[in-house]
Amino acid sequence: MRERITMVIGNLGGGGAERVCANLANAWVARGRSVTLLTFSSASVYALDPHVTVASIAGSPSLRSLAPVLRGLRHCPQLLMQAGAIAVLRDAILATAPDVVISHLTMTNLRAIAAMNETRIPVIACEHTDVTRVPIGVWTAERDTLYRRAFAVVATHDVCTSFLARRGARAVTIFNPLLPPSASSSTTAPRVVMLTRLSLEKRPGMAVRAFARTGLPWTLDLHGGGPLQEHTERLIAEWAPDRVTLHPFTPFPYDVLREASLFVSTSIVEGFGNAVWEALACGVPVVAMDCGAPIRSLVRDGVDGLLVRPDTTTALMHALALLMTDDARRAAYATRAPEVVTRFPFEGALACWEELLAA
């Protein structure tokens, strides 16, 4: 049994991978394991058990680490340019004396696998996006090379797992371990909520325009931050300044979702869809753009929400308007939505992780 776990992630700010990392760390220390989180920024927006050790990755590369890193990057010319940084990561990981290393997000995964070259310490790489829909250009060959060296690559959906397995990885499907709310939404307020990163792939502007075009006397509360914040603020001022409000990112999604009657997602890609799961868990019907297999597994079209096709603002407007004006349909979807907690249970995800760690 692997009792000493070191997890590597770029930062512990707001995001789906970061929430999963925090949830796993908390669950494992509660089970008596030793867990260290290595990150470039030690501040976490999510609550961590005080028994979780958080350490920063910093320093200069040692010669004893640089040599094996360079040997492992002979067929990875892109990463070779980062050999010094990878050697620093190697030193940081080895200082924690792990039984296993678990890394999160593609580029961090590649660096962690390269860092552990010749150590015999197993690395489990976690993909948090739909790899079938996200091309990575010049990094593709190096991802394939390094993922074949990983002890396992965890993806959140069988479609992604199959894609990675065809490329030579030992791929395993484990859905995200998310904690259910203590209570469901009981509001009848005409309020749509969106929890998202304000970035190109999340398309917050599509939600603003589609909602505004419904012309219905509802409000849209959008929570999040990111590179498109100023752009989103301008769109809100242009399209619906009295009906759409932009709030900062919140690490407490259930406080917001309990006051929602609908949830909207306009992502162009999702690896799992944490915010969608959390909305459904609260009994909030979801209107989501059909962005691939993972979201189709979460949202059951016509049962607990609507999947929007084609991928247009007009189609989204019509879907929102349908549920905003049909109280009976919205209530029926809300009744079925919390079933997501039993379809994708927290303890079920942890059981899959236990099986992998025991392998």
N, C-alpha and C positions, 0 to 999 in steps of 0.2 A: 504494500500500500504506500502510495506517495503522499507523505505527510507534510513536506515542506514545499510550498508552492510560491513561485515568483511570477507575478503577472507584469507584463510590459505594455504600456499604452502611452501615446504621445502626451496627453493631458487628461485631467479629470474634470473638465468643464462640462457644460450641458450637451448631451447627445445620447443617442441610443447605445452605442458601444460603451460609452462611459458609464451609463446606468447599469448595463449588464455586468460590467467589470466590478462595480461597487456591490451589486447584489450577490455575485458569486463570492467575492471576498468576505462579505458579512456572513453568508451561509456557511462557508468553509471554516472560518474561525469559530463559529458557533458549534461546529462539529469537532472541534479540538485540533484542527490543522493550524500550522504556522503559515501565514500569508503575508507576503511583501508585495506592495505595488511600486513598481519603478516607473517614473514619469519625468518628463522635462519640466513639469510644473506641479508642485506637490499640493497645491490648494485644490480641494474637491468641493463641488457644489452639492454633491450627494452625501448624505450621512454615512459615515463609516464607523464600524465597531472600533472601540478604542484598542482592541487587540490586533487590528490590522496595522502593519507597519507601512508607512509611506516614505519613500526615499527618492531623491532627485538623481537624475543621470547627469553627471558633470565630471570634469577633470580632463587630464591629458592621457593619451593612449600609452600603455606600457609596451615595451618591446616584446615581452613574453606573450602579449595578447595580439599584437599586430601581425606577427609571423603566421600563426594559424589562420587568422582572418584572411590574409593575403592568399594563402594556399587554397582556401575555400572559395575564393572569388575568381579563380582562373578563367572560368567560363561565364563570368558576370561582369562585363565591361562597364555597365552603367553604375552598378554598386561599387565597383572598384574605386571609383572616385570618392566614395564615402568610407573608405577603409579605416581611416583614423577615428571617425565617429563611431563606427561599428566596434572598433577595438575598445573604445571607452565604454560602450554598452556591455561588451563582454566582461570587462573588469567589474562593472557595477553588478551584473548578474552573478558572477562567480563569488562576489563578496557576500551574497545572501545564502550561499551553499544550498541551492535548491535540489529537490528530487525531480522536479519537472518545471519547465518554463511554459507559460501560457501567454501568447501575445495577441494583440487585438489590432485590426485594420491592416490593409494590404501592405503598405510600405513598412510599417513597424514589424509586421510578420517577416518580411524578407530580411530586415536587418537583424532580427532576433535569431532567425535560423542561421544566417551567416555568422553571427557572433558566437554561436555555440559549436562551430566546426571543431571536430576532433576532441570534444569534451565527453561524449557519450551521454550527455544530459538530454533527455527527450524534450522536444519542443512541440507544443500544440498550437497551431496557428488558427485564429478565429477570423473568418470572413463575415463582415456585417453588411454587405451589399449583395445585390443580385448580380453575381459575376457573369451571368449569361447576357446581361444588358449593359454592362459598363466596360467598354474597351479601355485598355491601359497602354496601348501603343507600344513603345520601345521596351516597356517593362514586361511584356507578355512572356517572352522567352525566359527571362530571369525568374519570373514568378513560377513558371513551370519547372525550371531546374531546381529551385530551392524548395518548392512545395513537395517535390519528390523526396527530399531529405527529411521532411518533418515527420515526427512520430504520427501525427494526425493533423488533418485540416478540418475544422468544424465549420459547417455552413448551416443556415437556418431552414433550408428547404431542400427537398429531394432533387428538385430540378438543378439547383446549384451544386449539390453533392455529386450528381451524375456528371455534370460538366467538368468538375475538377477531377473526378476519378478517370474520366476519359483521357485526361492530360497527365495521368500518372500519379496523382496524389492519393494517399490513403484518406479518403474523405468520409466524414461522418456527419449525419444530420442531427442537430440538437437545436430545438427552437429556443428562443430567448426566455430566460427565467425571470418572469415579472411577478411582482407581488400584487395580489388583488386588493381592491379598496375595502374599507370597513363598512361602507354604506353606498347604495346606488343613488343615482339622480332621482329626485322626486319633484323636480321643478316643472312647471308648465309655462315658464317664461319664454317668450319668443326669441330665443338666443341661440345663435350658431357659434361654435367655438372651433378654433384651429390652433394646435400646438405644433410649432415647426421651426426649423432653422430658416432664416431669411436668405436663401441662396437660390442659385439658378435651377438646381435639380428639384427643389421643393415648390417653385413657382407660386409664391404667395400672391403675386399680382393677378394670376388667373382667378384665385378665390375672391379677391376684392372686386374684380370686374364682374364676375358671374353673379356674386351676391347682389351687387348694386343693381344689376340689370333685372333682377326679379321684381324690384319696385315694391316689395312687400314690407310691412311695418315690423320687421324683425331687426335685431342687432347682430353684428359679427364682432366677436372678441378674438383678436389674433395675438397669440403670445409667442414671443421668440426674438432672437437677435441674429445678426449676421451681416454679410457684405451688402445685402440688398435693403438694408434698413431705410436709408434715405430715399431710395427709389420707391419703396413700399409706402413711406409716409407721403410722398408726392401723389401716388396713385389714390390713396385714401382721401386726401384733400381734394382731388379732382373728381372722384367718382361718388363718394358717400361720406363726407366728413361728419355728418350727424348720426350715421348708423354703424360705422366701422371704427373700432378703437384698437390701437396697437399698444400692447403691454410688453414689458420686459419678459425675458425667459423666466420660467418658474420651475424650480426643482420639486414642486408639490402639485403635480398635475391633477390629482383627485380633488383638491380644493376648488379648482376651476371647473372640472368636468361635472361635478355634482350640481353645478348651476347651469348646465347646458341642456338644451332640448335636441340639438343636432350637432354632429361633428363633421368637418369637411377636411379632406386630404387631396391635395393637387400634385403630389410627388410624381415625378417622371420615373422614379425607380425606388423600390424599397427592398431591403434585405429581409426584414420581418415586418416592421411597422409597429414599434412600441406604442406610439401615441394612439394609433388605431385600436390596438389591443386594450389599452387603458380606457379609451372611450367606451368600447363595447362592454368591458368589465363593469363600468359604471351604469350600464343600461342606457347608453346614449347611442341612438342609431347613427350610422356612418354613411356619408356620401363621399365616395373615393373614386378618383380616376383609376381605370383599370391599367395598372402599371406592371403587370406580370404575375407569375404564379404565386409568390409569397402573399400578395395582398388578396388574391382570390381565395387563398386558404383561410384568411382571417375573416373577410367580409363575405357572408353568404348572400348573394344577390337576391333580393326579394324576400329574405328571411329576417336579417338584422340590419340591412342597409341596402344601398344601391351602388353598383359598380358602373361607372360612366364610360360609355362608348358612343360615338367616336371621341377622340382626344381633342375636344374643342371647348371653348368657353361657353358657346351656346348650349351644347349638350349638358354641361355642368349646371348652367342656369336653369334649364328645364328640370333636371333631377332635384336640385335644391327646392325649386318652386313646388314640385310635386309633394315632397315631404313637409314643406313648410305650410302647405294648405290642406293636407289630408291628415287630420288629427287621429283618425282611427288607424290608418296605416302606420303612422309614426308610433302610436302606442303599441301596436302589435309587434313592430320591430324592436321596440324598447324592451318588451317582455322577453324576447328571445336573445337579445344581445349578451346578457351576462353568461350565457352558456360557453362563451369563449374561455372562461376561467376553468371549466372542466375539459374543454377541447385542447387547451394548451396550458396545463397546470404547472405551477411553480415547482412543486415536488416532483412532477414527471420529468421536467428538464434536469433537475438536480440528480435524479436517478440515472439518467443517461450519462451525465458527467461522472458519476461514481463508477459506472461500468467502464467508461473510457479510462479513468485514472487507475482502475484496478487491472487494466489489460497489460 
